[in-house]
Amino acid sequence: MADATIGGRPLSYYSAKMLSYTVGASAFSGNFFLPPNSLTPISLTPKFGSRLITIVLDFDSSAENNIAKMTIDTTAVFDLVLPDGNLYTCALQSVSAPRHMTDWIQQTTFVFEGVRRGTDVTRTLSATGSVSVTGDLTAPVRLTVTTSLTTVTVMGIQIRNANTGITIIDGIETMTIKRGSQNVLNDVSITAFPRLPPGTNTITITPTPTQVSLVFRPLYR
């Protein structure tokens, strides 16, 4: 069984020992829409969301400082690996008040909201091709586009002034469209960041030569 890590750090970094953990069920929402002047409801696409993850920890050295350190480190979005090997992208929900178990051990419960995912997968394409996506849910995508052409289209997204620098369309983490540090949203025809459903997907690239580095993040129910 693997050791747990928080943001890539082992629990020993915080002088902590995991006593137990629980993972709740994935949130699910499904609904119907009744169009005007219709008696037939339309089923909306069901959505799977995050789940609550509760871990109980003993801190046995400089407990108050280490509890504060872990709280700070988990305030922003971070990756959590549990002993069963599953990986979650998480955000902190709550931290319990420490319980003094002995003069030097304090016990605290952390609750995170997380989405189970796989490690990021990278594929490089220089022309239209296929990409096989793992996971159960549609995967967010990051595109890095390099070309000598003025205008190119990747996955139906038209990119103008594409030869002025490397264009990064990041739908995984930053939700930005940039060349270097410059925001180039006005150069890109896009209504939503790209996502790929599980299975084999055709990635269209026109015209060539255009090199695309595609990163997707597998998501699981």
Secondary structure, DSSP 8 states (H G I E B T S, - for coil): ----EETTEEGGGGTEEEEEEEE----EE--EE--TT-SS-EE---EE--EEEEEEEEE-SSHHHHHHHHHHHTTS-EEEE-TTS-EEEEEEEEE---EESSSS-EEEEEEEEEEEE---EEEEESSSEEEEE-SSB-EEEEEEEEESSS-EEETTEEESSGGGS-EEEETTTT-EEEETTEE-GGGEE-SS--EE-SEEEEE-EESSSEEEEEEE--B--
